[in-house]
Amino acid sequence: MFTARSLLMAILGTALLLMWPGRVRQDDDMFQSRSIKVGAIEYQYRVFAPKGWSKKKKWPVILFLHGAGERGDDNNAQTRVGIGPAILRQQESFPFVVVLPQCPKGRWWTEPEMQTLALKALERAATEFRGDGKRTYLTGISMGGYGSWVMAANNFKEFAAVAVVCGGVRPPPRLSLPEAARPAENAPDPYGAVAAKIGRTPVWVLHGGADPVVPVTESRKMVEALKAKGGNVRYNEYEGVGHNSWDKAYAEPELFSWLLSQHK
C-alpha cells in the first residue's frame, strides 16, 4: 500500500537524486580544469579561485601536492583528499588561489619531472589568476609532503611559507622507489642538508604521532634540523593519530591565517 510516509520518502529520494548531479557540477566548476605540457607530455591540474576573484588585485596562491593514493589521470582525485575538503568547508571565505596538479600513477613528487610539472602548473595558474609572487605558499601530504621538502629546499626563494603534513626526507626502507624519485641528499645528515637550503623560510610541520606509513620521526628530525640551523619552524604532533593527519592539519584554526601572514 502506498502510504503517505512512503510517498514522502519517494519525494525525498527523488529530490536527492536531482540534487546530487548539481553538487558534482558545482565541485567541478569550483576546481577549474587546466592542462600543461612538460616536454611532449600533457598533464592536467585543477585551480580553485576564491569567491569574488577579479583581475583588479593580486591574490595569494597555494600549491598543493597530494598523496600517493590520489595519483592518476582523472584530474579529480587530488581535489578529494587533503586541502580540497578544507576548501569546500570554507569556500565562501577561503582567500587563496589554490593549484592542484596531479601526479600520474607510478610516479613520485620527488622526481625532477614531477617537480617541474608542479612548478609549471603553479607558474601558469599564477599568471592566469593574478597570483602574488610575494605570497606564494607550498603544502603537501604524505608523498606530497616528501615532495614538498624537496621542492622547498630546491626552490626556497619561490615560497613565502611551507606547510608539510606527514612527510619526510628519507622514505621508509620497505618502499621501493624508482631511481629518479630517490632522495638526492646523500649527506651523512640529509635532514640538516635540507634544512640548510630552506633556511629562514617559515615552515609548519604537522604529523600524526601513531602514523604507521610515514614514521613520525621523519618530521621530528626535520623540525630539530630546522631549529639547529636557526630556522623558523612550528610543529604539531597529533597523539594517537595515524597516517591521516591531514584532516586535523587543514582544520587547524590558525594554519591558513598563518600562511597568509607570511610575505617574501
N, C-alpha and C positions, 0 to 999 in steps of 0.2 A: 504494500500500500504506500502510495506517495504522500507522506505526511508533510506538515508544514516545516518540521525540522529537516527532513531530507531535502525539501525544496530549498531551504535556506543554505544548507551545506552545498548543494549543487550550484547555487548562485555564487557562493563564496569561492568555490573551486574554479568556476569559470572566470571569475574576476582575477584570481591569482594567476591563472594561465595567461590571461590577457595582459596582466601587468608584467610578467617575467620577461618577455622579449623586449619590452621597453627599457627594463633595467639593464639588460645586456647591451643594448644600443647606447644607453647613457654612459656606461663604463667605457665602451669603445670610443665614444666621442671624447670622453674625458682624457683618455690616454691616446693622443693622436698618433697615427701610424706614419712612420717615415722609413727611408732606406738610404744606405750609403755604401759606396764601393771601397774596398781595401784591396788594391791590386785589381785583379779581374773578378773578384768575388763580391757579390752584393749581399749585404747584411741588413736586417731590419732592426728598428728600435722604436720605442714609444716616447712621447713627450707629454707631460702634464703642464698645462698653462693655468695659472691661478685665476680665480674669478675676478673679473674687472681688468684683465690683462689688456694693455694697449701699447702701441709703439711710442707713446709720449714720454716714457721714462725707462730707465734700465731696471732689470729685475735680478734678484739673487737666484742662483742656479745650483741645484744639487745633482751630481752624477751618482747613480745608484748601481752597484754591481751585485747581482743576485747570486744565489747559491747553486750548488751542483744540480739539485732537483729541478730547477727551472730552466735548465739548458734545453735547446731545441730550435725549431724554426717556425713556431706558430705565432711568434711576436705577441704573445699574450701571457704566457706563464709567469714572466718576470714582473707582471703587474699584480699578481695574486698573492705573493708572499713577501713579507718584509715591509718596505716603505709604502707599497701600493695600498694595502688596507688602512694604513695610518693616514694616507692622503684622503681616502674615501670618508674616514671618520671626521675629518676636519675640512672637507672640501670647500665649505663656504668661507673659511678664513685662512686656508693654507697659503702662505705668501710666496712660495718658491716656484720657479720653473724647475721641473724635475726630468732628467734624461735617464731613460731605462733601456740600455742596449741589451740584446740577448746573445749569450754565448752558445754556439752550436753544441750538439751532443758530442761527447768525446773530447771536447776542447776545454781549456782551463784559462781563467782570467790572468794567471801568471805568465802565459805565453806572450811573447812580444807582439805577435799579430793581433791577439785579442786585446791587449793593451792599446794598440793602435786603433782598433775598431772603437773601443770605448771613448778614446780621446777625440777621434774624428767625429763621432756622434755628438759629443759634448760641444765641439767647436761649431758644427753645423747648426745645432739647436740654439746655441748662444747667439749666433748671427741672426737666425730666423726670428727668435723670440726676444731679442734685445737683452741678452744676458749681461750682467755686470761683472766684468773681469776682476774687480776688487772684492766681489762677494760670490765666489765660486767655491763649492764645497764638495767633498767626496765622502761617500759612505758605502759599506758593503757588508754582506752577511756570509759567514761560513766560507765557501770557496771565494766568494766576493770579498770577504774580509782578508784572505790571503792576497788576493789581487789588489786590494786597497793599500796594504802595506808596501807592496812592490811599487804601485803607482805613486804613492805619496813620497817614497824615497827617491824615485827617479824623476819626479815632476814637482818637487817641493815648492817651486815658485808659482805653480798653477793654482794652488788651493789655499784659501784663507783659513780653512779648518778641515779636520778629518774625524769621522766617527766610525770606528771599526767594531763590528759586532761578531763575536765568536769566531774570530780569525786567528791567524798565526803566521809565523815565518818559516818554521820547519814543518813540513807535512808529516802526518802520522806515519810511522815506519811501514804499517800494513798497506799504505796507499801506494800503488804503482803509477807514477806519473810519466808521461812521455818526456823525452829529453828536453824539448823546448819549454815545458812547463815547470821544470825543476828550478829551485831557487838558485839565483846567480851568485848569491853571497856564500863564498867558500871560506870566509874568515873564521878563525877559531871562535869568535863571538859574533855570529850573524845578527843577533838582536842589537848589539852595540853598533854594528856597521849600518843597519837600517836606521837606528835612532840618530846616528851622527848625520846622516843625509837629511832626515826630516827636520832636524834642528829645532828651532823655536816655533814651528808651525803648531798651533793648538790642536791637540788630539784628545778625543774622548773615547775610551775603550770600555766595552760592555761585554760581559760573558757570564754564562750560567756556571755555577760552581760544581754542578754534577754532570757536566757535558761529557757524554761517552764517545762523541765523534771527534771533536777538536779539543784536545786537553786544555783545561783552563790555565795550565802552566804556561801555555803559549802567550796568553795575554798578560799574565803576571810578569813574565820575563821581559816582555816589551815595555810594560809600564816602568819596571825597575831600570831598564836600559835608557829609556827616555829621561827619567829622573836623574840618572847618573851623568847624562850629557847636558843637563840643565834645561831639559825640555819642558814644555807647557802641557801637562797631561792631567786628565781626570780619569777615574776608574770606578766602575760599578760592577760588583760581582754579586750575582743573584743566588743566594744559598738555596740548594735543593733543586735548582732549575737545570734541566737537561740541555739538549742542543738548541731547542727553540727558545733562545733568549731574545730573539728579535721582536717578539710581540711586546715584551716588557721594555726593551730598549727604545722602540719607537713610540711607546706610550709615556716615556719619561717626560714629566711636565716641563722640564727646562731644556730638553735636548734641542728642539728646533729654535727656540729663542736664543739659546747659547750659540748655535751656528750663525744665526742672523746677526748676532752682536760682534762677530769676528770679521775683520776687514784686513785686506793686504795693505 
